[in-house]
Amino acid sequence: MKTIKVSVVTPDGPVYESDVEMVSTKALSGELGILPGHIPMVAPLQIGAVRLISGGNTEYIAVSGGLLEVRPEQVTILAQAAEVSYEIDVDRALKAKERAENLLHQQKQENVDFKRAELALKRAINRLDVAGK
């Protein structure tokens, strides 16, 4: 079966690189499924999971937004942060989730940045979901 090269890169360096049969992820415009030979495109990504299918195996990567660049033989994901499912520190993600929830419940404090706390909560939940796969 044909494959497409996938690279996931963060400001800290490469996170994942391999040839896969299909890439599935969520862009701001909706769910995307990418196969070898896909038309070129660029799309902003949501906080979510990138699903990589190859040889009947599925791998998951948690990304916290970024950009997806598709070319017929390569997919490049430039993410603010990304973690392969088996590398996610579940305890750290649970603590981040608790911190974000506590901030969101402190509505009487004026110095709480609710948008930032909301995004932190979404990132933590995404990491926990991906770690469970």
C-alpha positions in Angstrom: 0.0 0.0 0.0 1.1 3.6 -0.7 2.4 5.7 2.2 2.9 9.3 2.9 5.8 10.7 5.0 4.6 12.5 8.2 6.7 14.9 10.3 5.5 16.5 13.6 7.7 19.3 14.7 7.6 21.7 17.7 9.8 24.6 18.6 11.7 22.1 20.8 12.5 19.9 17.8 11.0 16.9 16.0 8.5 14.7 17.8 7.6 12.1 15.2 8.7 11.1 11.7 7.5 8.1 9.8 5.7 6.8 6.7 2.0 6.1 7.2 -0.9 5.1 5.1 -3.4 7.7 6.5 -3.4 10.8 8.7 -6.5 12.0 10.4 -6.8 15.2 12.4 -9.0 18.2 13.3 -8.4 21.5 11.5 -10.3 24.6 12.4 -12.5 23.9 9.4 -13.3 20.3 10.4 -12.0 16.8 10.4 -9.4 16.0 7.8 -8.4 12.6 6.4 -5.2 12.6 4.3 -4.0 9.8 2.0 -0.9 9.6 -0.2 -1.4 11.9 -3.3 -3.6 14.4 -1.4 -3.8 17.9 -3.0 -1.5 20.5 -1.4 -3.0 22.5 1.4 -2.3 24.4 4.6 -4.7 24.4 7.5 -4.6 25.6 11.1 -5.1 22.8 13.6 -7.3 22.6 16.7 -6.2 21.3 20.0 -6.7 17.6 19.4 -5.3 14.2 18.5 -3.5 13.3 15.2 -4.3 9.7 14.3 -1.7 8.0 12.2 -2.6 4.6 10.5 0.0 2.3 9.1 -0.1 -1.5 8.6 -3.2 -2.0 10.7 -1.7 -0.1 13.6 -2.9 3.3 14.9 -0.7 5.8 16.7 -1.9 9.0 18.4 -0.2 12.3 18.9 -1.6 15.0 21.1 -1.1 18.4 19.5 -2.0 21.8 21.0 -2.8 23.6 17.8 -0.5 24.6 15.1 -0.4 24.3 11.3 -0.8 21.4 9.0 1.0 21.5 5.6 0.0 18.8 3.1 1.9 17.9 -0.1 1.2 14.9 -2.3 4.0 12.8 -0.6 4.5 14.6 2.7 2.5 15.9 5.7 4.2 18.4 8.1 2.6 19.4 11.3 4.1 22.4 13.0 2.7 22.4 16.6 3.2 24.6 19.6 3.4 21.3 21.6 3.0 17.7 20.7 3.4 14.4 22.5 3.1 10.8 21.2 0.5 8.9 23.3 3.0 6.6 25.0 5.2 9.5 26.1 2.5 11.5 27.9 3.0 11.9 31.6 -0.5 11.2 32.9 0.1 12.5 36.4 1.4 15.8 35.0 -1.6 16.1 32.7 -4.0 15.4 35.6 -2.3 18.1 37.7 -2.5 20.6 34.8 -6.2 19.7 34.4 -6.9 20.3 38.2 -5.0 23.6 38.1 -7.0 24.8 35.1 -10.3 23.7 36.7 -9.5 25.5 39.9 -8.7 28.7 38.0 -12.0 28.5 36.1 -13.9 28.0 39.4 -12.3 31.2 41.0 -14.7 33.6 39.2 -14.4 36.2 42.0 -10.8 36.9 41.3 -10.2 39.6 38.9 -6.7 38.6 37.9 -7.6 35.2 36.5 -7.2 34.9 32.7 -10.2 32.7 31.9 -9.3 32.2 28.2 -5.8 31.0 29.1 -7.2 28.7 31.8 -9.8 27.4 29.4 -7.1 26.6 26.8 -5.0 24.9 29.5 -7.9 22.7 30.4 -8.5 21.7 26.8 -4.8 20.8 26.3 -4.8 18.7 29.5 -8.0 16.9 28.6 -6.6 16.2 25.1 -3.4 14.8 26.5 -5.4 12.5 28.9 -7.6 11.3 26.1 -4.6 10.6 23.8 -2.8 8.8 26.6 -5.7 6.5 27.1 -5.6 5.3 23.5 
